[in-house]
Amino acid sequence: LPMSLRLRLLLVIGISLSVLWSIMAGWLFTDMRRELESLLDNRLQASAQMVAGMIEQMPAELLTMNTDQPRVDISTLDGLTCEVSIMRGEIAHHTLVRTQGGPVISEAGPGFSTYERNGNIWRVYILMQGDLRIAIADRMEVRKSLLAGMALSVGLPFAFALLGGLMLVWWAIGRGLQPLDRVRSLLARRDPADLTPL
């Protein structure tokens, strides 16, 4: 049979498979992204509650001393930045804890928010506990890199599976059209004046 018939069949089936698989991959990636963002937000919230528990164990006189310098300067909190301040009304009176290199989170309100500081965008969770303001943040850049890696891990298997599926479809179409191909070959070799049945 002419190659165009096989190509047309492959094109129709290939486009159908591509659209279907793309929808499935997009739906899977969207669901995984939502789950990842929820997991990372829960991590921020749990970290803030853990820091609140640690602050409760600090001596009371340490919390009431008046100075502009942080009482504790910690280097890292599992990749997160932390800032604990004692509030007087809406204004931070002084800082108890701040991670090294972390942003000064002064404008974000309680709960989850996105905060920009010195050209970096942070995902922030702020827990208010009495006079304490506990801010935990991580870089949105880190989240984007995680999402990019996840998209690659989702997309590559789908791409290879689609390519393999199209190759199998091409082979199956060839096998399925073999009887017609044999008829075409017989007709091509047949004398036009020969009217005997095939």
N, C-alpha and C positions, 0 to 999 in steps of 0.2 A: 504493500500500500504506500501511497505517497507519504513522505515524512511529515508533510503539513498536517495530516490527520492526527498523527501521534502527538505532534506539537500542540495542536489545538486541544486535544484531550488533556495533555499534561498542563497546559496553561489554565484550563478551566478548573481542574482538580487542584493544581498548585495554588492558584489564587484563593480558592475556597479554604484549603488547609491553612494557608498563610494568615488569612483573616481570622479564622477560628482560633488558631494557636496564638496569634497576637493578642486577641481579646483575652484568652485564658492567661497569657503571660502578664498582661497589663493588670488584670484583676488580682492575680497572685502577688505581683509586686506592690500594688496599692495596699493590699491587706497586710503584707509583711512590713511595709513602711509604717503603717498605722500602729502595728504591734510593737515595732522597734521604738517609735517615738513615745508610745505609752510606757514601755519598759524603762526607757531612759528618764522620763519624767518621774516615774515611780522611784527610780534610783535617787534622783535629786531630793524627793520628798522624804524618803527613808534616811538619807544622809543628814538632812536638816533635823529630823527627830533624834537621830543618834547624837548629833552635836548638842542638841538641847539637853539630852540626858547627861552628857559629859559636863556641860556648864552648870547643871544643878548640883554637881558634886564639888564644884569649886568653892573655896572658903568665901563667906559672905563679904569679908573685908576687901577681898580682891575685886569684887564686883562694885564696890562703892567708892574705891579710890578714884580720884579725879586726875587724869593725865591724858595727854593726846596720843601717847604711844600705846600700841597693842600690848596686852599683858603676855600673850603667847603668840609666837610667830612660827607657824608650822610650815613645812616645806611642801607637803602635798597631802591630798585627801583622796587617794585612788583616782587621780586624774581630774578631780574637781577642785574648784576654788571655793573658799569659805570666808565669810566675814560675819562676825558677831559684834553687835553694838548694843549699848545701853541707850534707850531712848528717853528723851524728855519732851513729851508731847509728840510733835511730828519731826523733831530734829534729833539726830544722833548726838548723844552727849559725849561719849567716847567709845573707842573700839577695844574690845577684849581680845578677839582672835582675828587674824587675817593670814591667809596663805601667801607665801612669797610669790611675787609676780602676778598675783590676782588683781582684778580691777577693783576700784573703789565703787561699790554699788550703792549709790546715794539716791537715785531717782526712781528706782523700781518700787512698785507697791506690793502689798501682800499677795501671796499666791504665785501663779506662773506668769511669766512675762518674757519678752525678748528685750535685751538691753545692749546698747552699742556704746563702746568705750574704746578710745584710741584706735579706731578703725577696725576693731574686732567686734563681732556680734556674739552675744552670750545668751544662752537659755538659762533663766534664773527662776529659782523658787525661794520665796521669802516666807518664813514662819515667824509670826509674832507670838511671843509667850511672855505675858506680863510686860515688863519694861525691856525685855530682850528682843532684839531683831536679828534673826538668823537668816543669812542669805547664802545659798548654795548655787553655784553656776558651773556650766560647762560650755565649751566653745561650740557654736553651730558648725564651724568648719570641721570639727571632729565628727559630728553627726552626718554631715554631707559626705565625708569620706566613707563612713560606714554604709550609708545608703548606696553610694557608687559601687562599693564592693559587693553589696547585696544584689544590686541590679546586674552586675557582671555574672555573679553566681547563678542568678535566675535566667538571664538571657542566653548565656552560652549553651547550656543543655537544650533549651528550646530551639536554638538556631541549628545545632548539630542534629537534633531529632527531626527538624523540618527538612534539612538537606537529605538526611537518610531516607525519610519518608518519600521525598520526591524521586529519589533514585529507585526506590522500590516500586513506586507508581509507574515510572518509565519502563521498568522491566516487566511489570504486570501487564501494562498496555501492550507491549510487544508480544508477550505470550498470548494474550487474549485475541490479538489481531492476526495471529499466525494462519488460521484457516482462510481468512480473507486474503492474506498475502499469497497463499498457495494458489487460490483462484486467480489472483491478478497475474501470477507468473504463468499459469496455464494459458490464460487468455492472451498474454503477450507473445507466447510461442505458437499459438494456434493460427492456422491459416484462416483468413477471413471468409473463405468459401466453405470452410468446414462447419457443417450444421449439426454434427453429432452431439448428443448431450455430454456435458462434462461428467 
